[in-house]
C-alpha cells in the first residue's frame, strides 16, 4: 500500500513535467532595462510564475518557460532606473511557441523587399521584411501590384507566327503608351512638314510657269 502511494505521488509530480512544453520568449526593449514578466494561465486565470530579467546592451532579453498549460498569457513591465516606462499585456499564446514581443519606445522601420515575381492573373507579388522587426507597419511597402501581360507576335523567316509575352506593370504600361504616342505624333508632324514643303515648292513652280507664259 505504501509503495502504491509513493508511485501515485511520483506520477502526480512527474506527468506535468513530462508533458510540459518549452516556450521561448524574446523581448526587444531599451538597452539595460529591468523587466518583470508575469506568466499567467488564461484558462484558469492563475499566475504561474514571475520572472525578473535585464535586457542587454542591444535591448534584447530572452527567457524560456516550461509549462503544461495549453495556453499562456504575459504581463510585461519595463523599468528604467526604477521608473515604469512601458507595460503591456500579451495573450493568448500556445505553449511550446517561440514568441517575440516588441517593447521599444522608438522603433524605426527598415524595410527590405525581394524582387517582383512573375505576373499571374493580373497580379505580381514580392516579400518585404522589416529588418528592425517593429510591431508597427506604417511604412511597409506594397507587396502586390497590378500588372499586364503584353502579347508580342512576330513572324519568322518561314512566315510562321511566333507569339511571346512581355510583363508590364501599371507604371511601365503608362510610360509605354506615352512613348508610343510621342512617336506617332512625331511621325505625323514630320509628314505634315514634308507635305507643306512639297506644296510650297509646287506653288512656286506654278508661279514660275505662269510668269513664263505671260512673257
Buried (B, 14 or more C-beta within 10 A) or exposed (E): EEEEEEEEEEEEEEEEEEEBBEBEBBBBBBEEBBBBBBBBBBEEEEEBEEBEBEBEEEBEBEBEBEBBBEBBBBBBBBBBEEEEBBEBEBEEBEBBBEBEBBBBEEBEBEBEEEEBEEBEEEEBBBEEEBEEBBBEEEEBEEEEBEBBEBEEEEEEEEEEEEEEEEBBBEEBBEEBEEEEEEEEEEEEEEEEEEEEEEEEEEEEEEEEEEEEEEE
